[in-house]
Amino acid sequence: MEAKKKLRCPLGVPGSIIAAILGLIGVVANIVTFSWLGLITSFALVLIALPFMRVTMMVHSANDRLDELESKVK
């Protein structure tokens, strides 16, 4: 049997990608409709989602590297 990989925060990366895309769509839509409050909110969503995506991807790669080192030790 194959060894199962550990499940790593399954919604972190896809959730932040969706949030970033929605934020970008909101920025464009609010520029077209000249809505300042919506533009600020959408821009804030993009500024929060993009670093969150990067951090979760870094955590995934670090955990994968750690798993490789543990398998080499065993």
VENMO-V697500 format. One record per pair of residues at least 24 apart in sequence whose C-alpha atoms are under 6 Angstrom apart, sorted by the first residue. I is the first residue (numbers start at 1). J is the second residue. D is the distance in whole Angstrom. If there is no record, write none. Layout:
BEGIN
I:J:D / I:J:D
END
This chain:
BEGIN
13:53:5 / 16:49:5 / 16:53:5 / 19:49:6 / 20:46:5 / 20:49:5
END
